[in-house]
Amino acid sequence: MTAAPAPIAVALDAPDLETAARWAGLVAPHVSTVKVGLELYLRYGPDAVARVREAGGAQVFLDLKLHDIPATVAGAARSVARLEPAFLTVHAAGGPAMIRAAVDAAPGARIAAVTVLTSLREEDLARIGLEGPAHDAVRRLAALAVEAGAQALVCSPQEAAAVRAEVGPGVTLITPGVRPAGAAAQDQARVATPEEALAAGADLLVIGRPITGAADPGTAAADIAAALRRTPAGGPAASAGS
Ligand SMILES: O=C(O)c1cc(=O)[nH]c(=O)n1[C@@H]1O[C@H](COP(=O)(O)O)[C@@H](O)[C@H]1O
């Protein structure tokens, strides 16, 4: 019997579409979602979404991190809505009117509001003018985003439990900054293991380089998926994606 795909979104941050499509094909039997981000989308546009979708069959998360005035974000969200991504990211710091504009313009996608980037350290927050600590900033932005209609939130696994307590069970919690035990953090600052992220209540774990940088991305994805199946989920909204 084949196991159900794990609640993982593999970040296909590849320099070319052939590589991304190959990764998508290798990981798709093991994960629910693949993520197309700026690197791929800015080079290939809608073809990137079509090609990775074709390659594997996992749902597509479009991570464009929109952040502009509401009218511009509405136009951008409308432009990509026809690609039918399961998730589309915006920066929560764009404010409630901007988030609402994205929600209204792309009704078929779940708008995922990015709270505080997982690459930021506590000491970075003050420098960019964000009142910390990170936990408080993330909770504040999460509450604002959900009030504005966001159906999903992006935060570090370290804040997932606090965010869940803040917004309740109906919102999809997405956590990048995931590193298997012993893996290098690279440019991520607020990290946790896949098992810790799931136990903290995350619904969907974004994992890129620990999978795509492995000699065999399919096996790396399968190993993490198997570890997650042995971990009790922490949150009530433990189903990933749509
Ligand atoms: O929105 C995201 O997906 C995102 C938000 C965030 O705060 N931190 C973050 O790392 N990401 C994305 O998650 C992925 C993480 O990749 P790895 O660090 O290689 O696992 C990248 O594609 C990032 O763009």
PDBQT file of the ligand as one rigid body, heavy atoms in Angstrom, charges set to zero:
ROOT
HETATM    1  O1  LIG A 301       7.445  32.127   1.903  1.00  0.00    +0.000 OA
HETATM    2  C1  LIG A 301       8.283  31.236   2.020  1.00  0.00    +0.000 C 
HETATM    3  O2  LIG A 301       8.122  30.138   1.511  1.00  0.00    +0.000 OA
HETATM    4  C2  LIG A 301       9.439  31.509   2.891  1.00  0.00    +0.000 A 
HETATM    5  C3  LIG A 301       9.231  32.370   3.940  1.00  0.00    +0.000 A 
HETATM    6  C4  LIG A 301      10.195  32.501   4.938  1.00  0.00    +0.000 A 
HETATM    7  O3  LIG A 301      10.014  33.216   5.919  1.00  0.00    +0.000 OA
HETATM    8  N1  LIG A 301      11.364  31.801   4.803  1.00  0.00    +0.000 N 
HETATM    9  C5  LIG A 301      11.603  30.992   3.739  1.00  0.00    +0.000 A 
HETATM   10  O4  LIG A 301      12.670  30.364   3.704  1.00  0.00    +0.000 OA
HETATM   11  N2  LIG A 301      10.671  30.873   2.734  1.00  0.00    +0.000 N 
HETATM   12  C6  LIG A 301      10.958  30.048   1.542  1.00  0.00    +0.000 C 
HETATM   13  O5  LIG A 301      11.138  28.695   1.940  1.00  0.00    +0.000 OA
HETATM   14  C7  LIG A 301      12.172  28.077   1.188  1.00  0.00    +0.000 C 
HETATM   15  C8  LIG A 301      13.197  27.537   2.159  1.00  0.00    +0.000 C 
HETATM   16  O6  LIG A 301      14.171  26.826   1.466  1.00  0.00    +0.000 OA
HETATM   17  P1  LIG A 301      15.338  26.057   2.216  1.00  0.00    +0.000 P 
HETATM   18  O7  LIG A 301      15.990  27.034   3.144  1.00  0.00    +0.000 OA
HETATM   19  O8  LIG A 301      16.233  25.633   1.092  1.00  0.00    +0.000 OA
HETATM   20  O9  LIG A 301      14.696  24.905   2.957  1.00  0.00    +0.000 OA
HETATM   21  C9  LIG A 301      12.697  29.113   0.209  1.00  0.00    +0.000 C 
HETATM   22  O10 LIG A 301      12.093  28.883  -1.042  1.00  0.00    +0.000 OA
HETATM   23  C10 LIG A 301      12.230  30.446   0.780  1.00  0.00    +0.000 C 
HETATM   24  O11 LIG A 301      11.919  31.371  -0.232  1.00  0.00    +0.000 OA
ENDROOT
TORSDOF 0
